[in-house]
Amino acid sequence: MRERTQMRNLPNGTAVVQITTVGGRAFLRLKSWLPADITANRPVLLAGRELPSQVGATLPGPVHVLCVGPGEWLIVSHEHPVSSLRECIEPDRRKRYLVLVDLTDGFAGLDVQGSAAREIMSKGCGLDFHPRSFPAGRCARTRFAQIPVVIDCLDQPCRFELYVARSYVDYLRSWLTDAAVEFENAFT
């Protein structure tokens, strides 16, 4: 489900940035308290897939997994409801002493894409969004526009999804829209 799209366009009609609120996502936080998992001494398998152990790495697929901290992952899915994700994860979770928390009702997502997306994202925090430093398949948990955000760089060169507490999504959308204003006239 997608809702409320805002666009900033060049005079020729090309979108400089498109900001879309995305819905229908299931969000789960998975956390390990075992020292071997935190230091990446042994892989964590979940439903037959090895979870990324390096902070900032992602595992693509219908169930998208982002390593947001040592021994900590954000699981995002737009295809599977939370109940089926929990059923799939539960056997492995118990064997590995993992804690699973449903964040679905508390999180929201924004899709930011377009030719100026990287420049606009750079205005929000100190991360380097150049494609060499923040390529597709990379994520970060950081403060962005003064709020905690998880940023996921997707497969297209200028497309990001930002995951934020639902109470901040309107603020973040407004902040991004304001940050994009300077780019409307930059190419005239």
N, C-alpha and C positions, 0 to 999 in steps of 0.2 A: 504494500500500500504506500503510495506517494501522495503527499499533500503539500499545498502551499509552496509554490515555486516562485522565486524572485530572480530576475535576470538583469544584468547590466550589459548593454549591447554597444558595439561599435557603430559608427554611422552607417556602415554597409550591412548592418543587421546581424553580424556575427557576435555570438555571446562571448563577452570577456570573462564573465563568471556567471554560473548558474548555481543557486543555493536552494536546495530542496529538502524539506522535512521528509524523512523516510519513516514509515511505520511498519507494523507487522513483523518486527524483529523479536526474537527470543534472545535474552541476555542471561548468561550464567557466569558466575565467578567460581573458578576452581582454584583451590589453594592447598599446597602440601606443607606439612610441618616437619617432614622427614629431612634430616640434614643431607642425605645422599641426593634427594630430589632438588634441593635448593642449590647444592654445589654442582649439579648436573653430572654426578658420578654414575648415574644409571638413568636410562631413558624412562619416561613416563608414558605408558601405553594407555590409550583410551579408545575403546571400541575398535581395537585393531590398528589404530593409527598412532605413530610416535609423535608426541607433542613437542613443539620446539622448546629447546632448553635455553637458547640464547635470548636474553631480554631484547625486545624489539623485533624478533622474528615472528613470522606468521605461518600458518598452515592453511592454504586455500581450500575451498570446496564448499559444498552446500552447508556444512557446519564449519564455519570459519573460526580458527583458533588463533588468538593473539597472545604472545608471551609478554605480559606487562610488568613482570617482576620476577626475581628468583623464586622458582617454585610456584608461580602464580600466573593464571591464564584467564582471559576473557573469551568466552565462547559465544559466538554470534551466529544466529541462523534466521533466515527469512523463509525457509522452506519447511522447517519442522517446528511444531508447537513445543512448548517447554515440557509438557508431560512426556512426550516421546523421547526428547533429549535426555530427560532424567532417567527414563527406563533403560536407555542405551548405555548411559554412563554409570549407573548405579553399581553393577557388579564389579567393574574395575575400581570404582571409587572406594568401595569397602575393602578390597584387597590391598590397596595402596595407602589407606588412611588419609584420603583426600576429603577436604571439606567443600561442599557444593552449595552455593547460594544463588537463588533465583533473583535476578535484578530486573526482570522484564518490565514490571510496572513502574520501576523507578528510573529507568534509562530511556533516552530518546536519541535519535540519530539525525544528523544533517549530512547531506551529500553536497560537496563543493567541487565544481569542475569548471573548466574553461581555460582559455589561454593565459589568464592572469591569476589562476588559482594559487600557484606557488608563491607569487609575490604577495598576494593578499594574506596567505597563511603565514608568511614571514613577519607580517606586522603584528601578529598575535603573541609571539613568544620568541625565545632565543634559539630555537632549533634551526638548523640549516636545512632548508627544504629543496636545495639544489638536487636534481636527479641522481648525481653521484653520491650524495650523502643520505638522501631519503628516497630510495628507489621504490618501485612497486614491490609489495611484499614486506614492507617495513612498517612498524607501528611504534608509537611512543605514548606513554602516560605522562602528562605534563600539565603545567598551568598555562592556559591559553586565554587571553583576554581577561585575566585575573580570576579564572575559574578552573577547577580540575576537569580535564578532558582527556579522552583516549583518541588519538589520531591514527587512522589506518590509511596508508597509501595503497590505492587499488591498482589494478592492472593497466589502466590507461595512464598516459604520461602526466596528465594534469587532473587527476580525480582523487579526492580524499573523502573518507567518511569520518565524521567526528561524533563520538559517543559521549553524552553528557547527562548529568542528572536532569530528569524531566523538568524540574522547576527552573532550570537555567536555559532551556532550549529557545524560548522567545528572545531572551537577552542575547544569546549567542547569534541567532539569526539576524537580529538588528545590528549587532556589532559587525558581523561579516558584510552586511549590506552597506553599512557606513564606510567600512574599509575599502569597498569596491568603487565608491563614488569617484575617486581620483582617476580611475582607469577608463571611465566612459569618455573623457575628453582627451586622454593621453595620446590617442591615435588619430585625432582629427587634423 
